[in-house]
Amino acid sequence: MMNKPHQITIKDIAKTLGISVSTVSRALKDHPDISEETKRQVQQLASSVNYRPNALALGLRKSKTNTIGIVIPEIVHHFFSSVISGIDDVAYATGYNTMICQTNENVEQEKSNIQAMIDSRIDGFLISISKDTTDFSHLKRLQDDGYPVVFFDRVCEDMPSHRVITDDFEGARIATRHLVSVGCRRIVHLTSAPSLVISRQRRSGYLMALRESGIEVDESLIFQADSRESVYAQVEKLVSMVPHIDGIFAINDMTAIAAIQVLQQNGFRVPEDVAVIGFGDGPMSEIVSPTLSTVEQKGYEIGAEAMRMLTRQIEGGVMNSDFETRMFTPVLHPRESTRR
């Protein structure tokens, strides 16, 4: 029986030249990020071995499925569930279906999810990156391969892209200034991984509010705790600070609520001893006692706008060019946890 002749693929060219498959793909598309010498080598070899793009693969890629992929860190988080609601409402109204994957804050799972969506022939991506994501090559490759991509909330700072975000700097500034307005002068900031843009922006907003209020910055009052578990893991550290602090600004509501519970369990009063403010305005903020002061993050609006932005890219056929940024400013909701 005659063996089926082997059709030369991009992988074959990459292996021969000792370069990556993505580099070969971009070189064949005359991508500006690839050097002229590499383009010449790739195109010369492709010609000599009679390389032809896989017609079936191209046909599948160009066919429209009216399905978009949503990649988020976690579904149970109120903010992300609100974003999904906004996305779904706009998607349904415009004839699109959604496929949702969560990364559980793991970059390898993020890569796997994205590949699974590519294999499912989705039309575009809405992505909020994981805490672990510091190398954006798998995300840049999506753009290079022509997929429309919109980032929301957690974005790639070093990667030009369409994005829909919260004004994290201003939201943190508003929250910290509120603590100052009720008399706080020694304010702890519970932050998240420094690799995340939102962490750096909220930290900067906190610092700006202190400087604007004439309060000297004390770096020892800033430490990483961005979940209930991380707060309880550092109970002794937080409790030991209480005699010397009078306010806490937490990077999200669940961290703020955990801080309130730790303080109460150790005999301190909120807000009389320590005022506490969060970020997000999830439903728990009005259930906890005392009710939590926070800034509203507008998750639904962010999701709706991200989907509209992605739809414009898909329908307009202009992908990953003339990058847009849409920013929503948080709104202060003062409640009992800062009401002195």
SELUMVO-760184 format. One record per residue (C-alpha): x, y, z; residue in three letters. Coordinates in steps of 0.5 Angstrom, whole numbers, plus 500, padded with zeros to 3 digits. Layout:
<pts>
XYZALA...
</pts>
This chain:
<pts>
500500500MET503507498MET504511504ASN501518504LYS506524502PRO508528507HIS505535506GLN511540509ILE508544515THR510550519ILE513546524LYS517543519ASP520549517ILE521551524ALA525545526LYS529546520THR531553522LEU531552529GLY526557531ILE519557534SER513556530VAL510563532SER516566529THR515562522VAL508564522SER509571523ARG515571518ALA511568513LEU506574514LYS511579513ASP510581521HIS514588523PRO517584529ASP521579525ILE527581522SER528582515GLU534576515GLU529571519THR524573514LYS528572508ARG531565511GLN523563512VAL521565506GLN526562502GLN526555505LEU518555504ALA519556497SER524551496SER520546499VAL514548496ASN510550502TYR503551502ARG498553508PRO493548510ASN487550506ALA482546511LEU485550517ALA485556513LEU478555512GLY476553519LEU480559522ARG476564517LYS469561518SER465564523LYS462561529THR459567533ASN462564539THR467568544ILE471566549GLY472569556ILE478567560VAL477569568ILE481568574PRO475565578GLU468565577ILE466565584VAL469572585HIS463577585HIS466582580PHE468577575PHE461574575SER458581574SER463582568VAL460575565ILE453578566SER454584562GLY458580557ILE452575556ASP447580556ASP450584550VAL452577547ALA445575547TYR443581544ALA448581538THR447574537GLY453571540TYR454565545ASN460565550THR465560552MET467561559ILE474558562CYS477560569GLN484560570THR484559578ASN490564578GLU495559574ASN498561568VAL499554565GLU491553566GLN490560562GLU495557556LYS491551556SER484554556ASN486559551ILE488553546GLN482549548ALA478555545MET482556539ILE481548538ASP473550539SER474555533ARG471561537ILE471568534ASP475572539GLY477573546PHE475577552LEU481576557ILE483578565SER490575566ILE492571572SER496573578LYS501568575ASP502571568THR508575567THR510572560ASP505575555PHE508571549SER502566549HIS497572549LEU501576544LYS501570539ARG493571539LEU494578536GLN499575531ASP495570529ASP489575527GLY484573533TYR481579536PRO482580543VAL480585549VAL483585556PHE478587562PHE480589569ASP487585569ARG491587563VAL498586560CYS501593561GLU507591556ASP502589550MET498594546PRO491592546SER484593547HIS482594554ARG476596559VAL479597566ILE477600572THR481607574ASP484603580ASP489609581PHE483614582GLU479608586GLY484607591ALA485615592ARG478616593ILE478610598ALA484612602THR482620602ARG475617605HIS479614611LEU483621612VAL476624612SER474620618VAL480622622GLY485616620CYS492618619ARG496611620ARG493607614ILE495600612VAL494598605HIS493590604LEU495589597THR496584592SER501581587ALA506586584PRO506583577SER498585577LEU497592574VAL491593578ILE495592584SER501597582ARG495602580GLN491601587ARG498602591ARG500608587SER493611589GLY493610596TYR500613596LEU498619592MET492620597ALA497620603LEU501625600ARG496630598GLU493629605SER500631608GLY501624611ILE508621611GLU508614607VAL510608612ASP512602607GLU511598613SER504599613LEU503596606ILE503588605PHE501583601GLN494580603ALA489579598ASP484574600SER481571606ARG486566607GLU492570606SER489575612VAL488569617TYR495567615ALA497573618GLN493574624VAL499576628GLU502581624LYS495585623LEU493584630VAL500587632SER500593628MET493595631VAL495599637PRO499604632HIS494604626ILE487607625ASP485605618GLY485599613ILE485600606PHE484593603ALA485591595ILE478588595ASN472587599ASP473580601MET480582604THR477588608ALA471583611ILE476578613ALA480584616ALA474586620ILE473579623GLN480578625VAL480585628LEU473583632GLN475576634GLN481580637ASN477585641GLY478591637PHE472595635ARG471597627VAL470603626PRO472606633GLU479603633ASP480601626VAL476604620ALA476599614VAL474600607ILE474595601GLY474595593PHE469592589GLY462593592ASP460586592GLY453583596PRO457581602MET459589603SER452590606GLU451583610ILE457584614VAL457587621SER459593621PRO457594613THR463595609LEU465602606SER467601599THR468603592VAL463600587GLU467597581GLN462597576LYS463590573GLY457589569TYR458596565GLU465593564ILE463587561GLY458590557ALA463595554GLU468589553ALA463585549MET461591545ARG468593543MET470586541LEU464585537THR466592533ARG472588532GLN469582529ILE464585525GLU468590522GLY474586520GLY479590523VAL483586529MET488589534ASN489595531SER487603533ASP487600540PHE482603545GLU482604552THR475605556ARG476606563MET470606569PHE471611575THR469607582PRO464611586VAL465611594LEU459608598HIS461610605PRO458605610ARG458603618GLU465600617SER468608617THR462611620ARG465614626ARG
</pts>
